[in-house]
Amino acid sequence: MRISLLIGLILLSTNVLSQKKQIDFVDFLYECITNKQSIDPSDYTGYLDELGIIEGYTLEEAEIVLGDLNWTDLTFDEEGKEGYVKYTLEHPILRALKKKHPDAPIEINEEGRLIIRNNILLYEVSFEYFDFENLHIEGLLGIIDYSDWKDEDYIAYILNCDIDHLFLQNDQGLLAKKPELYVNDNTLNKLFLGGPLGRIVFVDDNKINRFISRSVHADNFSIHYNTFFGIEEELVRLDSNFLDNFGQNQHIVRIRSAKSEIFHFGYNEVNGSNESLVSFQVTSDELNFHDNKIKGSLLINYSKAADRFYFTNTKVSGVVGIHELIFSETYNAVDWNDLNGKLVSLSTEAALERFQDEFPYDFSAMQTRKQLQDTTASDQLIRTYYNLYRIYKENGNLRYANSSYSQMKDLETNRLRYFYEESGDIKSWFRWKLGQLLKFYTDNGTDPARSLQVSAYLILIFAVFYMFFPSDWDTKSKKQLVDNLKAFFDKSVKTTHMSVLAIFSALTMTILNAITLSINSFVTLGFGKIPTYGLARYVCIIQGFLGWFLLSLFTVALINQVLF
């Protein structure tokens, strides 16, 4: 049965630190509900300053003790009913509060949550166990540098609450004592987590408008089954896509400098807008993104997966940035279907100074001239494609490897076009056009079957041309075809089935001879004597050179796929 302390931090140990004052739990709860005083958030953290918190109840360097309550009073549930406890005026804690403070303004909403209309800031408060459950806090609940854990297996809960701002930050090195933190089944306007919060940090089954995390250190940091909504009216458009300009207004989820053995972001739904961002900077042994639906853009930049990296079944409506992501050297599972056509880079600071308002809030897909000017971002994106190609090749996934490699070469062709436009050099023009030819003929060397298909079309086109010119290989069929057609249209000659058959036979032979000449021209660089006349002689030479060149590309593409 869960312990429900209502708003609280409960000290269960009898070993009281002499340098900290003791606060009776009932008095603490009374102050949380009623006290209004000035708060200077700059004394604690810049984040609180951003929130603009100016009044509420502050408790510093204190221990909360049970006072007249006992363990039995802290256990409350209706017999035979499951789920979260719902508070009534008959709850032992609320009875004790009303008895000690008759003027306490106790409010309970229809969901059975205790309403607290105040900002609560706890700074260096000692406790062994706390369980925030079924509370409705219309303001900030901030817990900063909580310390002095007495139990190494301590578990902290924040469950089934409705809180405007939940702020948890710790710089006291709690990893040594391995606590656990669970933030589950809550409705939160803004959630902030910072510092080494515990051995396990789970953020599950919540409804959150905005989630910010900085420097969370945990053995297991998992974010599962949450729904993120964002605050669309606060979103602004940027003057550039330079990374440092992505402020909190753009982020629905922003995880920075997280370190863990296991990091999971799975089964989440992000309902943002085109300007929304979900971004991560995480160092973990296992980095796992799976089964998410994200309306907005996803960035996993400057992260590292030491042992395992997963990116599977994560659907993103916007773009995806994974540049400077250090993939695992042992195992990577990346679903190309979730990345295909979505990969982008970010502008560098130098590009920011040059672009300014010319493409507001535009990621670098490296297609426009302005984007291609940022060669550093281009190099980053090419490196991203190559890393994915290497992963798919090592995993034996030919289809994904070919697709990622082809898109990398598309980007390189775009850069060759830009270099030619900048320099006007004829060599740059040839490089650009060769890149376009490789794309058209072999899909950048990844599809030899496509080259066969294109070659067949070329042979047929040239064959149609050769049909209208005389040939040493076709001395009879063309003449016979012409004679038969004349007889067929001569009204003085009676048309028979034999005459129609003769026309069809002559036409078939003419087509076959033309195709034979076209094939021979395509696969042979030179003739001893060109077997045709007039303009067709020169067309044969051109087709021979074209066939030699294209078949060389086909051979390279075929070997590339065979030796994969």
Backbone torsions as a table, in degrees:
resi	resn	phi	psi	omega
1	MET	NA	133.5	-174.9
2	ARG	-71.9	147.0	173.1
3	ILE	-88.0	128.9	-177.2
4	SER	-121.4	110.4	-175.8
5	LEU	-103.4	3.7	171.9
6	LEU	76.0	-77.4	179.6
7	ILE	-129.4	46.5	-157.1
8	GLY	-137.7	165.0	177.2
9	LEU	-121.8	116.8	-173.0
10	ILE	-116.1	129.8	175.5
11	LEU	-96.8	115.0	-178.6
12	LEU	-97.2	-12.8	-178.1
13	SER	-83.5	148.5	177.0
14	THR	-89.2	-6.8	178.4
15	ASN	-84.0	98.4	-174.8
16	VAL	-98.3	130.1	178.5
17	LEU	-74.0	129.7	-173.0
18	SER	-66.5	-28.3	-175.9
19	GLN	-81.2	-2.9	-179.5
20	LYS	-115.7	138.1	179.4
21	LYS	-77.1	151.3	177.8
22	GLN	-94.8	138.0	177.6
23	ILE	-123.1	123.2	175.8
24	ASP	-64.1	136.3	-174.6
25	PHE	-59.1	-41.4	-179.2
26	VAL	-65.1	-40.6	176.7
27	ASP	-64.5	-39.9	178.1
28	PHE	-60.5	-43.9	179.8
29	LEU	-64.5	-39.3	178.9
30	TYR	-62.2	-44.0	179.8
31	GLU	-65.1	-37.1	178.6
32	CYS	-61.2	-36.9	-176.0
33	ILE	-79.9	-33.3	-167.6
34	THR	-113.4	-30.0	-166.8
35	ASN	-71.9	135.4	173.4
36	LYS	-127.6	120.4	179.5
37	GLN	-151.9	168.3	-177.7
38	SER	-74.6	138.0	175.8
39	ILE	-121.1	131.3	174.7
40	ASP	-105.7	95.0	-174.5
41	PRO	-64.8	-21.3	179.9
42	SER	-65.3	-18.3	176.5
43	ASP	-71.3	-16.1	-172.7
44	TYR	-114.9	-54.7	-177.6
45	THR	-166.0	149.6	178.9
46	GLY	-63.2	-26.4	-178.0
47	TYR	-64.6	-41.7	178.7
48	LEU	-64.1	-33.8	176.9
49	ASP	-61.9	-38.5	178.2
50	GLU	-64.0	-32.8	-179.0
51	LEU	-73.5	-19.2	179.4
52	GLY	72.8	31.4	179.3
53	ILE	-74.7	121.6	-176.5
54	ILE	-120.6	-17.0	178.8
55	GLU	-146.5	155.2	-178.4
56	GLY	155.7	-162.6	-179.1
57	TYR	-108.2	126.2	179.6
58	THR	-115.6	132.5	175.4
59	LEU	-125.8	123.1	-176.3
60	GLU	-121.7	140.3	171.5
61	GLU	43.7	63.7	-177.5
62	ALA	-140.4	164.7	172.9
63	GLU	-118.9	133.6	177.9
64	ILE	-96.1	124.1	-177.7
65	VAL	-115.1	163.7	-174.4
66	LEU	-72.8	-28.0	-178.0
67	GLY	66.8	-127.3	-178.2
68	ASP	-80.6	-7.1	179.7
69	LEU	-80.7	161.2	174.3
70	ASN	-132.6	178.3	-175.1
71	TRP	-58.6	-40.5	-178.7
72	THR	-61.8	-36.3	-179.9
73	ASP	-65.4	-24.3	-176.5
74	LEU	-84.4	-6.7	-179.3
75	THR	-102.3	118.4	-176.7
76	PHE	-144.5	128.1	173.1
77	ASP	-168.1	155.2	177.3
78	GLU	-86.1	128.8	-174.6
79	GLU	-60.2	132.6	176.7
80	GLY	84.5	-2.0	-179.7
81	LYS	-111.4	140.6	179.0
82	GLU	-102.1	168.1	176.9
83	GLY	100.4	-166.7	-174.7
84	TYR	-79.1	149.0	177.6
85	VAL	-68.6	142.1	175.3
86	LYS	-116.6	130.7	-171.8
87	TYR	-86.0	142.2	172.1
88	THR	-131.8	172.3	179.5
89	LEU	-65.8	-12.4	178.7
90	GLU	-88.7	-1.7	177.4
91	HIS	-62.0	137.1	-176.4
92	PRO	-54.8	-39.1	-178.9
93	ILE	-68.7	-41.9	179.9
94	LEU	-69.6	-33.1	174.3
95	ARG	-63.6	-42.8	179.2
96	ALA	-65.3	-38.5	178.8
97	LEU	-64.8	-43.6	-178.5
98	LYS	-67.7	-34.2	179.7
99	LYS	-69.7	-43.4	-176.9
100	LYS	-80.4	-32.4	-179.1
101	HIS	-131.2	84.5	-176.3
102	PRO	-59.4	-24.1	-178.0
103	ASP	-88.7	5.6	-177.2
104	ALA	-63.1	124.2	-177.8
105	PRO	-81.9	79.9	-177.2
106	ILE	-79.6	125.2	176.9
107	GLU	-127.1	135.4	177.2
108	ILE	-128.3	126.9	-179.0
109	ASN	-83.1	179.1	-173.8
110	GLU	-68.9	-18.7	175.2
111	GLU	-83.3	1.7	-178.8
112	GLY	79.8	21.4	178.1
113	ARG	-97.7	138.5	175.3
114	LEU	-74.2	127.0	-177.6
115	ILE	-90.7	127.3	176.1
116	ILE	-124.8	112.9	-178.1
117	ARG	-98.7	71.2	-174.5
118	ASN	-162.6	160.2	169.1
119	ASN	-95.2	131.9	-176.2
120	ILE	-122.6	121.3	-178.5
121	LEU	-124.7	117.0	-179.0
122	LEU	-111.4	125.9	-174.6
123	TYR	-128.2	118.6	-179.1
124	GLU	52.9	52.1	176.7
125	VAL	-96.9	132.4	-178.1
126	SER	-90.8	142.8	177.6
127	PHE	-167.3	165.6	174.1
128	GLU	-109.4	-25.2	-173.7
129	TYR	-155.5	136.4	169.6
130	PHE	-143.1	151.2	-178.3
131	ASP	-142.1	100.3	173.8
132	PHE	-87.5	117.6	-174.9
133	GLU	-143.7	131.1	173.0
134	ASN	60.4	46.4	178.8
135	LEU	-112.3	151.1	174.0
136	HIS	-121.4	102.2	-175.5
137	ILE	-109.9	114.2	-178.4
138	GLU	-91.3	63.3	-178.2
139	GLY	168.6	-150.6	-176.6
140	LEU	-94.3	136.1	162.9
141	LEU	-116.5	103.5	-177.4
142	GLY	-115.6	127.1	179.6
143	ILE	-124.7	113.5	-171.3
144	ILE	-122.7	130.0	175.9
145	ASP	52.4	45.8	173.4
146	TYR	-70.6	143.0	-166.5
147	SER	-148.5	-175.0	175.0
148	ASP	60.5	52.3	174.5
149	TRP	-68.9	131.6	-179.8
150	LYS	-96.2	-18.7	-176.0
151	ASP	-122.3	122.2	-177.6
152	GLU	-66.7	-21.9	179.6
153	ASP	-99.4	26.1	-175.5
154	TYR	-62.3	140.8	177.8
155	ILE	-124.1	126.3	178.0
156	ALA	-109.5	134.1	-177.8
157	TYR	-120.5	140.4	162.9
158	ILE	-129.8	104.2	-167.1
159	LEU	-127.6	135.6	169.0
160	ASN	53.8	39.1	179.2
161	CYS	-105.7	160.4	173.2
162	ASP	-121.3	104.0	-171.2
163	ILE	-128.6	136.4	179.2
164	ASP	-69.3	-56.8	177.9
165	HIS	-128.5	120.2	174.5
166	LEU	-110.3	121.5	-174.0
167	PHE	-128.2	115.1	179.2
168	LEU	-125.0	120.0	179.4
169	GLN	-142.4	138.6	-179.0
170	ASN	-144.6	129.8	175.9
171	ASP	-121.6	25.8	-173.6
172	GLN	-98.0	9.8	177.3
173	GLY	67.7	46.3	-174.5
174	LEU	-72.9	-10.8	-178.1
175	LEU	-60.4	-26.1	-179.2
176	ALA	-63.2	-28.9	-177.6
177	LYS	-105.5	1.2	168.0
178	LYS	56.0	54.3	173.1
179	PRO	-77.4	173.3	177.5
180	GLU	-128.3	142.1	-179.8
181	LEU	-128.0	128.0	177.9
182	TYR	-123.5	120.9	174.2
183	VAL	-115.4	97.3	-169.3
184	ASN	-130.7	144.0	169.5
185	ASP	58.8	37.0	-179.7
186	ASN	-108.4	162.2	168.9
187	THR	-113.1	114.0	-171.4
188	LEU	-128.4	130.4	174.3
189	ASN	-71.7	-51.5	176.4
190	LYS	-136.0	136.4	177.9
191	LEU	-124.0	129.1	175.2
192	PHE	-126.0	129.7	174.2
193	LEU	-124.8	134.2	-179.5
194	GLY	-149.2	142.0	175.1
195	GLY	89.0	-177.9	179.7
196	PRO	-76.6	88.1	-171.4
197	LEU	-82.3	-20.2	-179.8
198	GLY	163.6	172.5	176.9
199	ARG	-64.2	-41.2	178.3
200	ILE	-124.7	131.0	173.7
201	VAL	-127.7	111.1	179.3
202	PHE	-114.3	128.5	172.9
203	VAL	-120.8	98.0	-169.4
204	ASP	-130.0	145.0	169.4
205	ASP	57.5	35.9	179.4
206	ASN	-104.4	161.3	168.2
207	LYS	-111.6	115.9	-170.1
208	ILE	-132.9	135.6	173.9
209	ASN	-81.1	-45.3	-179.7
210	ARG	-146.1	137.0	-176.9
211	PHE	-128.1	118.7	178.4
212	ILE	-120.1	134.8	178.9
213	SER	-137.7	136.0	178.6
214	ARG	-135.2	123.8	170.9
215	SER	59.1	37.4	174.0
216	VAL	-75.4	126.8	177.2
217	HIS	-116.5	124.6	-178.9
218	ALA	-157.8	155.2	173.1
219	ASP	-66.0	-40.5	-178.6
220	ASN	-135.2	114.0	178.5
221	PHE	-117.3	108.1	-173.6
222	SER	-125.4	137.3	178.7
223	ILE	-127.8	105.8	-170.3
224	HIS	-131.8	146.9	167.7
225	TYR	55.7	31.4	178.2
226	ASN	-97.2	155.9	171.8
227	THR	-115.9	121.2	-179.5
228	PHE	-109.5	131.2	-174.5
229	PHE	-106.8	-32.4	-175.8
230	GLY	78.3	171.3	179.3
231	ILE	-127.1	86.6	-167.6
232	GLU	-63.9	-32.2	-176.4
233	GLU	-68.7	-15.0	179.7
234	GLU	-94.4	-5.7	-177.5
235	LEU	-71.8	140.3	177.1
236	VAL	-126.9	156.0	177.1
237	ARG	-89.7	141.8	-176.5
238	LEU	-94.2	161.4	175.7
239	ASP	-87.2	-8.8	179.6
240	SER	-161.6	166.1	175.6
241	ASN	-101.1	24.3	173.3
242	PHE	-62.8	130.8	-168.8
243	LEU	-54.9	-43.6	-174.9
244	ASP	-67.5	-12.4	178.7
245	ASN	-87.7	-4.3	177.6
246	PHE	-79.0	95.1	-178.3
247	GLY	-86.7	-172.4	-177.5
248	GLN	-65.0	-24.8	-179.2
249	ASN	-63.2	-29.5	-179.6
250	GLN	-86.4	-21.7	-170.6
251	HIS	-92.8	126.5	166.0
252	ILE	-88.2	-41.8	174.3
253	VAL	-128.2	127.7	178.6
254	ARG	-139.2	107.8	-179.7
255	ILE	-108.6	118.4	-176.9
256	ARG	-122.1	135.3	171.3
257	SER	54.9	39.6	176.8
258	ALA	-84.1	142.3	177.9
259	LYS	-131.9	132.2	-178.2
260	SER	-161.3	166.0	169.8
261	GLU	-80.7	-34.9	178.5
262	ILE	-133.7	127.2	173.4
263	PHE	-126.3	121.4	-179.5
264	HIS	-122.3	133.3	169.7
265	PHE	-129.9	99.7	-171.2
266	GLY	-144.1	150.9	176.9
267	TYR	59.1	31.8	179.5
268	ASN	-101.4	154.1	176.6
269	GLU	-125.4	123.2	-179.3
270	VAL	-112.6	116.9	-177.9
271	ASN	-107.4	77.7	-177.9
272	GLY	-103.1	-146.5	178.0
273	SER	-137.3	-176.4	-177.5
274	ASN	-63.3	-23.1	179.9
275	GLU	-93.7	0.0	-175.4
276	SER	-79.1	148.9	178.4
277	LEU	-128.5	143.4	168.5
278	VAL	-124.6	113.6	-171.2
279	SER	-132.7	149.8	-176.1
280	PHE	-137.1	140.9	168.6
281	GLN	-135.1	96.9	-168.6
282	VAL	-132.5	138.3	170.0
283	THR	-114.0	119.1	-174.0
284	SER	-151.6	152.9	172.4
285	ASP	-66.8	-43.3	176.3
286	GLU	-121.8	116.3	-179.8
287	LEU	-112.3	115.6	-167.2
288	ASN	-132.3	116.3	172.9
289	PHE	-118.1	118.9	-174.4
290	HIS	-152.0	145.1	170.5
291	ASP	54.6	48.9	177.7
292	ASN	-113.9	152.6	172.1
293	LYS	-121.3	115.3	-172.8
294	ILE	-123.0	114.9	171.1
295	LYS	-93.8	103.9	-173.2
296	GLY	142.6	-157.1	-179.0
297	SER	-118.1	148.5	-175.7
298	LEU	-119.0	129.8	177.2
299	LEU	-122.9	127.1	173.6
300	ILE	-126.6	64.2	-173.7
301	ASN	-97.1	148.5	175.9
302	TYR	57.8	36.5	177.0
303	SER	-108.8	170.4	-177.6
304	LYS	-146.5	132.5	173.6
305	ALA	-115.8	111.6	-174.9
306	ALA	-74.5	-46.9	-174.0
307	ASP	-108.6	-43.6	-173.9
308	ARG	-144.2	139.2	175.4
309	PHE	-131.5	129.9	179.1
310	TYR	-125.6	134.8	170.3
311	PHE	-143.3	93.7	-171.7
312	THR	-135.8	140.1	174.2
313	ASN	49.4	42.7	176.0
314	THR	-112.4	107.5	-174.5
315	LYS	-93.9	122.8	-176.3
316	VAL	-120.6	126.4	-179.2
317	SER	-77.9	-28.2	-179.4
318	GLY	-93.9	-133.6	-178.0
319	VAL	-111.2	168.3	-178.7
320	VAL	-129.0	129.1	176.2
321	GLY	-117.5	122.6	178.7
322	ILE	-132.2	28.6	-178.3
323	HIS	-74.0	150.1	-175.5
324	GLU	61.6	20.3	170.8
325	LEU	-82.9	123.5	178.9
326	ILE	-89.7	107.2	-179.3
327	PHE	-72.5	162.5	177.7
328	SER	-68.1	145.7	175.2
329	GLU	-87.2	-6.3	-176.6
330	THR	-110.9	-42.0	-176.2
331	TYR	-155.3	128.7	175.9
332	ASN	-136.0	129.9	175.3
333	ALA	-123.5	103.5	-175.3
334	VAL	-125.5	122.3	179.9
335	ASP	-85.9	110.0	-177.7
336	TRP	-64.4	-27.2	179.3
337	ASN	-60.1	-27.5	179.4
338	ASP	-83.8	-12.3	-177.2
339	LEU	-114.7	-18.6	-173.0
340	ASN	-57.4	119.2	178.3
341	GLY	78.5	5.2	-175.4
342	LYS	-115.1	-10.5	-173.0
343	LEU	-71.0	136.4	179.5
344	VAL	-138.4	169.4	171.4
345	SER	-118.8	-179.0	178.8
346	LEU	-119.9	145.3	179.9
347	SER	-65.6	151.0	175.3
348	THR	-88.7	169.4	-177.4
349	GLU	-63.4	-36.6	178.7
350	ALA	-63.4	-39.1	178.6
351	ALA	-67.7	-35.1	178.4
352	LEU	-57.0	-44.3	-178.9
353	GLU	-65.1	-29.9	-177.0
354	ARG	-85.4	-36.1	-172.9
355	PHE	-83.3	-48.9	-176.2
356	GLN	53.5	-116.5	-172.8
357	ASP	-90.7	11.9	-170.2
358	GLU	-75.9	-26.3	170.7
359	PHE	-144.5	79.9	-175.4
360	PRO	-61.0	132.1	174.8
361	TYR	51.4	48.2	-178.4
362	ASP	-119.0	122.7	175.6
363	PHE	-73.9	158.2	-176.3
364	SER	-88.8	91.5	171.9
365	ALA	-84.0	-3.4	175.4
366	MET	62.3	53.8	178.2
367	GLN	-120.1	-39.6	-177.7
368	THR	-87.0	161.5	179.8
369	ARG	-60.2	-40.7	-179.3
370	LYS	-63.5	-40.4	179.2
371	GLN	-67.5	-41.5	-177.4
372	LEU	-68.3	-16.7	174.8
373	GLN	-63.7	-26.9	-179.3
374	ASP	-84.8	83.6	-174.8
375	THR	-66.1	-30.1	178.4
376	THR	-64.3	-45.0	178.0
377	ALA	-65.3	-36.0	176.8
378	SER	-62.1	-45.1	178.4
379	ASP	-61.0	-38.8	179.2
380	GLN	-62.4	-43.4	-177.6
381	LEU	-70.2	-38.9	175.9
382	ILE	-62.1	-40.9	178.3
383	ARG	-63.5	-37.1	177.3
384	THR	-62.7	-47.4	177.8
385	TYR	-59.8	-42.8	-177.7
386	TYR	-66.0	-40.0	178.1
387	ASN	-61.6	-41.0	177.3
388	LEU	-66.3	-42.2	177.3
389	TYR	-58.0	-43.6	179.9
390	ARG	-63.3	-41.3	-179.9
391	ILE	-63.3	-47.2	-178.5
392	TYR	-65.5	-36.6	179.3
393	LYS	-67.1	-42.4	178.2
394	GLU	-65.0	-31.1	178.6
395	ASN	-84.1	-3.1	179.4
396	GLY	75.6	20.2	-179.0
397	ASN	-96.4	90.9	-174.8
398	LEU	-64.0	-40.6	-175.5
399	ARG	-64.0	-47.9	179.5
400	TYR	-67.6	-38.5	179.5
401	ALA	-62.7	-44.0	179.5
402	ASN	-62.5	-43.1	-177.0
403	SER	-66.8	-43.8	179.7
404	SER	-66.9	-38.7	178.7
405	TYR	-66.0	-40.8	-179.5
406	SER	-62.9	-41.7	178.6
407	GLN	-68.0	-33.7	175.0
408	MET	-62.2	-43.1	179.2
409	LYS	-68.9	-32.3	174.4
410	ASP	-59.8	-43.8	177.8
411	LEU	-62.6	-41.7	179.4
412	GLU	-64.3	-37.8	176.8
413	THR	-64.7	-39.8	175.4
414	ASN	-60.5	-39.0	178.4
415	ARG	-67.9	-37.8	177.4
416	LEU	-62.8	-38.1	175.7
417	ARG	-62.1	-43.8	179.8
418	TYR	-63.2	-42.7	179.4
419	PHE	-62.7	-38.6	178.4
420	TYR	-66.1	-44.0	-179.8
421	GLU	-63.6	-29.8	178.2
422	GLU	-76.9	-40.1	-172.3
423	SER	-101.1	-30.6	-175.2
424	GLY	70.4	13.5	-177.2
425	ASP	-75.7	137.1	-177.7
426	ILE	-65.8	-33.1	177.4
427	LYS	-63.9	-40.2	177.3
428	SER	-63.8	-35.2	178.8
429	TRP	-65.0	-45.9	179.0
430	PHE	-61.2	-41.2	179.0
431	ARG	-62.3	-42.9	179.0
432	TRP	-62.6	-47.8	-177.9
433	LYS	-68.4	-34.7	174.9
434	LEU	-63.6	-38.3	176.1
435	GLY	-61.8	-41.6	177.7
436	GLN	-66.0	-38.7	178.8
437	LEU	-65.1	-42.7	177.6
438	LEU	-60.6	-38.7	178.1
439	LYS	-64.4	-45.6	-176.8
440	PHE	-68.8	-42.3	-169.5
441	TYR	-86.6	-39.1	-175.6
442	THR	-129.6	13.4	-174.5
443	ASP	50.3	52.6	179.0
444	ASN	61.8	39.8	174.7
445	GLY	78.8	13.3	-176.4
446	THR	-109.0	-4.4	-173.7
447	ASP	-139.6	82.1	178.4
448	PRO	-63.8	-28.5	177.8
449	ALA	-62.9	-35.7	177.9
450	ARG	-64.3	-39.2	179.3
451	SER	-64.5	-36.5	175.6
452	LEU	-64.4	-40.4	179.5
453	GLN	-64.1	-45.5	179.4
454	VAL	-64.3	-40.3	179.0
455	SER	-61.8	-41.0	178.9
456	ALA	-62.2	-42.1	177.4
457	TYR	-62.2	-42.4	-179.9
458	LEU	-63.7	-42.1	178.9
459	ILE	-60.9	-43.1	-179.9
460	LEU	-66.7	-39.3	179.6
461	ILE	-63.2	-46.0	178.6
462	PHE	-66.0	-34.7	179.8
463	ALA	-62.7	-41.6	177.5
464	VAL	-60.4	-39.9	178.2
465	PHE	-63.2	-44.0	-176.6
466	TYR	-68.2	-21.1	-179.6
467	MET	-60.5	-25.3	-175.0
468	PHE	-97.0	11.7	179.5
469	PHE	-128.5	147.8	179.3
470	PRO	-68.0	153.6	-177.4
471	SER	-147.9	143.1	175.0
472	ASP	-62.6	-23.1	-178.8
473	TRP	-87.6	-3.0	-175.7
474	ASP	-143.2	68.6	-176.7
475	THR	-88.3	-16.5	-174.5
476	LYS	-113.9	-43.2	-169.4
477	SER	-64.1	-40.3	179.9
478	LYS	-64.5	-45.1	179.8
479	LYS	-63.1	-42.9	179.5
480	GLN	-63.4	-38.6	179.3
481	LEU	-63.3	-43.0	-179.9
482	VAL	-64.8	-45.4	-180.0
483	ASP	-61.6	-43.4	-178.9
484	ASN	-65.3	-38.3	179.0
485	LEU	-66.8	-39.1	177.7
486	LYS	-62.5	-44.6	179.3
487	ALA	-64.3	-35.6	-178.3
488	PHE	-65.8	-36.8	-178.6
489	PHE	-93.2	-1.1	177.2
490	ASP	-81.0	116.1	-175.6
491	LYS	-67.7	-19.6	-179.1
492	SER	-80.7	-12.0	-179.5
493	VAL	-104.4	131.4	-178.8
494	LYS	-75.1	128.7	-179.6
495	THR	-79.5	130.1	177.7
496	THR	-126.8	169.5	176.3
497	HIS	-61.8	-32.7	-179.1
498	MET	-66.4	-37.6	179.4
499	SER	-67.5	-38.0	176.3
500	VAL	-64.9	-42.0	178.6
501	LEU	-63.6	-38.0	179.3
502	ALA	-64.5	-41.5	177.2
503	ILE	-61.6	-45.9	-178.7
504	PHE	-63.4	-40.9	-179.4
505	SER	-64.6	-44.6	179.8
506	ALA	-65.3	-39.8	179.1
507	LEU	-64.3	-41.2	179.3
508	THR	-62.2	-45.2	179.5
509	MET	-64.0	-38.6	178.1
510	THR	-62.4	-44.1	179.2
511	ILE	-64.1	-44.8	-179.5
512	LEU	-63.4	-40.5	178.6
513	ASN	-65.1	-39.8	178.7
514	ALA	-66.0	-41.6	178.3
515	ILE	-64.8	-40.3	178.8
516	THR	-61.2	-44.2	178.0
517	LEU	-63.4	-40.7	-179.5
518	SER	-65.6	-43.5	179.0
519	ILE	-63.3	-44.9	-179.0
520	ASN	-62.7	-39.7	177.9
521	SER	-66.7	-37.0	-175.8
522	PHE	-70.8	-36.7	-173.9
523	VAL	-98.7	-6.4	-178.3
524	THR	-116.7	126.1	-177.5
525	LEU	-70.9	-33.1	-178.7
526	GLY	-150.1	153.1	176.5
527	PHE	-106.1	155.2	167.7
528	GLY	-67.5	-45.5	174.7
529	LYS	-140.4	125.1	-177.7
530	ILE	-69.1	121.2	-170.9
531	PRO	-83.2	30.3	176.7
532	THR	-145.6	176.4	-170.1
533	TYR	-134.3	164.3	177.0
534	GLY	70.1	-146.6	-178.7
535	LEU	-59.4	-29.9	-177.6
536	ALA	-61.7	-29.7	178.2
537	ARG	-59.0	-44.8	-177.6
538	TYR	-74.7	-33.0	176.4
539	VAL	-65.4	-35.7	177.0
540	CYS	-60.2	-42.1	179.7
541	ILE	-63.6	-45.0	179.0
542	ILE	-62.2	-43.5	179.9
543	GLN	-64.6	-36.7	178.7
544	GLY	-62.8	-44.3	178.0
545	PHE	-65.1	-43.5	179.2
546	LEU	-61.7	-42.9	179.5
547	GLY	-64.7	-42.9	177.8
548	TRP	-58.9	-44.1	-177.4
549	PHE	-67.9	-47.3	-177.0
550	LEU	-68.6	-37.8	178.0
551	LEU	-66.9	-29.0	174.2
552	SER	-64.9	-42.2	177.4
553	LEU	-65.1	-39.4	177.5
554	PHE	-60.9	-41.8	-179.2
555	THR	-63.6	-42.6	178.8
556	VAL	-63.3	-45.2	179.5
557	ALA	-63.0	-39.6	180.0
558	LEU	-65.8	-45.9	179.2
559	ILE	-62.9	-39.0	179.0
560	ASN	-59.0	-40.3	-179.4
561	GLN	-78.2	-35.5	179.7
562	VAL	-67.6	-38.5	-177.4
563	LEU	-90.0	10.7	-178.6
564	PHE	-57.2	NA	NA
